[in-house]
Structure formats: structure tokens, C-alpha cells
Amino acid sequence: MDSTADDRAARPEAGDGDWYVDGRCTNCDVARQLAPELIEEIGRRSEVVRQPRDAAEERQLHAVAFACPTRSVRRRGGRVAAERDPFPLRLDDAVSLCGHNSPHTAGANAYLLRRPGGTQLMIDTPRFSEALTVRFEADGPVTDVLLTHRDHAAHGRRYADRFGARLWIHEGDLDAAPDADRVLRGTGPVAVADGVVAHPLPGHTRGSVLYVADERYCFSGDSFYWSRTTGDLEVAESVTWYSVTELAASLARTVDRLRFSWLLPGHGDRRHLPEAEMARQMRELTDRAQQMRPRPVDFTALRW
């Protein structure tokens, strides 16, 4: 019996029901973010460790099924019913999670941000389909598609054209979206919409950007995230492509300008904290970043 079979034998609730994870799983963490009590990392992949016990947990697994970039979270006996798709999924009155994470963005999360005038901004991109664009426009027209960096640019132009929206990227990653409508330059903050400020943060890539809205929401791309493992803000230094030294300098230059209480990353967990507590944790992360040193890229080192 292999290790996965041993794990299932030790957890009879995992194997006695409908839900399972198939062999296409890439260990991107999306499933574990949405259903952390039902799906865990085992053998460098996600596995269902317990079947849902009530309707709320069933809804969690339906969300996972429609978010998983490889469509690996499945139900025995047929396809998951389309009417159970919960996305876009509201996180609060202004932000929704797009779901439908794309394999072309390494399974990154994307978000919709509603503005007071009834319009919306899309931050990074889910997989593209015409049916999804209709769902995303239900709460208002999307006027801008904001890319946090090159790794999440795959569907940016297509969404922008479909919405009639402006596509934004930083000059450091412009080759990933050379036909962008708006190009951010330098390292200073830039207002991109009423109440929305771009903070260039070179490090993960040369053109990484944070977008902060209403001094409440921080869309951090892959610059930093909340870790369930450490219970803290973390930098994924093992996959910081450009320079951890530059990232440390970027954080030191930017941290005193940042005000937010919602952290909304591309990879890793989301977190809502009081603004003062988030500011304290950001300062501590900035201090820790000064001690980071370059090391070889290693996806297996991530502790989400």
C-alpha cells in the first residue's frame, strides 16, 4: 500500500464519501485555502481528509471544485453541477474572489473590487471564458484590469478587451503584457482610480506591484501572504524570482505608506486584521526581510 493509501486508511472519513482529489493536483494550495478542515497537504499534494458533514461544508467543496486550476477536486459519479458554482464569492461588501483559478497563472487568486459609483476593478486574472465575464459583470462594468506582476498576466488582455477596460502593468514586467493600456513606472505610489493606489514593489519580479484600496484592502500579488503554518505574514522567498534583497528594500521603502486591514494575495491565505495589528505585522515582516539572502528556487520549500 502506498503512502496515500495509508493516509486514507488512517482517515476513513476521507475515503467513504463522494469527494476526492485526482492525480492532476499540482499542490497549489487553492483547495486548502477554501476548505482547510476538509483538505490537507499529504505527500506534496492536496487530499480530502474528511467528507463534508453538513450543507455549509458541501458548499465549501463545491467552491473548491470550481476554483481548482486543474479541476482535480471531484465528486464520484459525475460532474459537479454548474448551478453550485458560487463565484464570484463575496468576501465583504466591496471585494469578491473570482475563483476559476487558471493553470496559466500557477493557480493564482484573482479578485473583483467594487467602487462607489457602481463600477468594478479586476485584480489579476482567473481563467477566461465568456460565461465568466457575464458573471463578473453582474455587479457592474469592469473598467480596469490591474496586474500585480508578470506571472498573473496570462488572460489580462483578453479580459480587458472583453470588458472594454484598461489593462495595467509595471514597466519592469511590461514584456508580459506589451500591449497594456497603462504602464506604471518607477517606485513611487501612483493613483490608478479614486481611492486605489499602486505601490511598485520590485522583488518577487522586477515589476511587482501592490494595489491598496480605500486604506482597507491590499492586493499583494506574490510579494507576501498570510501563512496558516506560521500564523504570520510571510514572503515566499524560495520563489522570489527577481531578488529578495530588492524585495527587502522595497518593503523598507513602502511599509510606512501602507494602511490596510485586508490582505488579499495571489497565493497563500487571505487575512483580515485590525489596521493597527496589520501595520505591526507588516513592520515585523519588513524587519525579517532584511535578513533574507538569495537562495535557489524551490517550490517544495513553501509552507502555506
SULHU-V109682 format. One record per residue. OMEGA is omega in whole degrees, 0 to 359 (NA if undefined). D_CENTER is the distance of its C-alpha to the mean C-alpha in whole Angstrom. Layout:
OMEGA,D_CENTER + OMEGA,D_CENTER
//
This chain:
181,35 + 185,32 + 179,30 + 177,27 + 177,31 + 180,32 + 181,28 + 178,29 + 179,33 + 180,32 + 185,29 + 179,32 + 182,29 + 186,27 + 187,29 + 183,31 + 188,29 + 192,27 + 178,24 + 176,23 + 183,20 + 190,22 + 180,23 + 183,20 + 178,17 + 177,15 + 185,14 + 177,10 + 183,10 + 181,8 + 183,12 + 175,12 + 187,10 + 182,12 + 188,15 + 180,16 + 184,19 + 183,20 + 180,18 + 175,18 + 177,18 + 179,21 + 178,23 + 173,19 + 177,18 + 176,17 + 171,20 + 181,21 + 176,23 + 176,25 + 181,25 + 182,24 + 183,27 + 184,27 + 181,26 + 179,23 + 173,21 + 179,22 + 178,20 + 183,17 + 173,18 + 176,18 + 179,15 + 183,14 + 181,16 + 177,15 + 186,11 + 184,12 + 179,12 + 183,15 + 184,17 + 181,18 + 193,18 + 178,21 + 181,24 + 174,28 + 176,30 + 182,28 + 173,25 + 186,23 + 183,24 + 181,23 + 177,24 + 178,22 + 184,18 + 188,17 + 1,14 + 186,14 + 183,13 + 173,14 + 170,13 + 187,16 + 183,19 + 188,17 + 173,13 + 173,12 + 184,9 + 188,10 + 177,9 + 182,11 + 189,9 + 173,11 + 180,13 + 173,13 + 182,10 + 177,10 + 184,8 + 173,5 + 174,3 + 188,6 + 169,8 + 180,12 + 179,14 + 180,17 + 185,20 + 181,24 + 178,25 + 176,24 + 180,22 + 169,18 + 172,15 + 178,12 + 189,10 + 195,8 + 168,10 + 174,10 + 184,13 + 165,16 + 179,19 + 180,21 + 179,21 + 180,18 + 178,19 + 179,21 + 183,19 + 180,17 + 185,20 + 180,21 + 178,21 + 181,22 + 177,22 + 186,19 + 185,20 + 172,18 + 186,15 + 178,13 + 179,12 + 179,10 + 189,12 + 185,14 + 185,12 + 188,10 + 194,13 + 186,14 + 187,15 + 182,15 + 182,19 + 177,19 + 181,17 + 180,19 + 180,22 + 181,22 + 191,21 + 187,24 + 174,21 + 178,21 + 183,18 + 171,18 + 177,17 + 181,18 + 180,22 + 179,21 + 188,18 + 180,21 + 176,22 + 177,18 + 188,19 + 179,23 + 178,24 + 181,21 + 180,23 + 182,22 + 176,22 + 184,21 + 176,24 + 183,24 + 180,23 + 179,24 + 181,22 + 175,22 + 181,22 + 176,20 + 180,21 + 179,23 + 183,21 + 184,18 + 173,19 + 176,17 + 176,17 + 185,18 + 180,17 + 180,18 + 177,17 + 166,14 + 179,16 + 184,19 + 180,17 + 183,14 + 165,14 + 171,12 + 180,13 + 182,15 + 172,16 + 184,19 + 182,19 + 186,17 + 176,13 + 176,12 + 195,9 + 182,8 + 178,7 + 182,8 + 174,11 + 187,10 + 174,9 + 181,11 + 173,13 + 183,14 + 184,17 + 184,18 + 186,17 + 170,16 + 182,14 + 168,14 + 175,14 + 189,13 + 181,16 + 177,17 + 172,15 + 192,16 + 189,17 + 184,19 + 175,21 + 177,20 + 177,23 + 179,22 + 178,19 + 178,21 + 179,23 + 179,20 + 181,19 + 181,23 + 192,24 + 195,21 + 183,21 + 178,24 + 189,23 + 172,19 + 177,20 + 177,17 + 176,16 + 172,13 + 186,10 + 186,7 + 173,4 + 177,2 + 184,4 + 187,7 + 169,8 + 180,8 + 175,12 + 180,14 + 170,18 + 186,21 + 181,21 + 179,23 + 178,22 + 179,18 + 178,21 + 181,22 + 177,19 + 177,18 + 179,22 + 176,22 + 179,19 + 177,21 + 180,24 + 182,22 + 180,21 + 181,25 + 183,26 + 177,23 + 179,25 + 176,24 + 182,24 + 177,23 + 182,20 + 180,19 + 186,16 + 182,18 + 184,18 + 177,15 + 186,15 + NA,12
//
